[in-house]
Amino acid sequence: MSYALITEEPIDEAAVRDAVQSDTAGAVVLFHGIIRNHDGGQSVNSLDYSHHPQAQDFLEKIIAEEEEHTGLKLSAVHRVGPLKIGDAALVAASAAAHRKEAFDAIENLVERIKAEVPIWKKQHFTSGSSEWVGL
């Protein structure tokens, strides 16, 4: 069973990794999407992530589809709410017999999550202004 979660709590990296590990996996790839201190030439103080009430359903569906497509085990957790610089916003994992499969799967999974899961961020800049992204 897939491990997919939208949470306001700090992400448990070990749980994301453990959800995909197995004796058949020669490679586990773990992706961390981290809040950085800049975007578009501006300094960022913090972010607020908002989500649609069905965001969890979207995430579960994407993981299930990608698992069916690749035959690999995948997992992902996206954090919502207020986040500060250095916090993990998204942690995703893939496991495969070989590293190329695992890297390809995690790249596809992360791209789909960013494009299809209804989560939006509001960036707060050091200038005092803010900006919504992904609306």
Buried (B, 14 or more C-beta within 10 A) or exposed (E): EBBBBBEEEEBBBEBBBEBBEEEEBEBBBBBEBEBEEEBEEEEBBBBBBBBEEEBBBBBBBBBBBBBEEBEBBBBBBBBBEEBEBEBBBBBBBBBBEEEEBBBBBBBBBBEBBEEBBBBBBBBBBEEEEBEEEEE
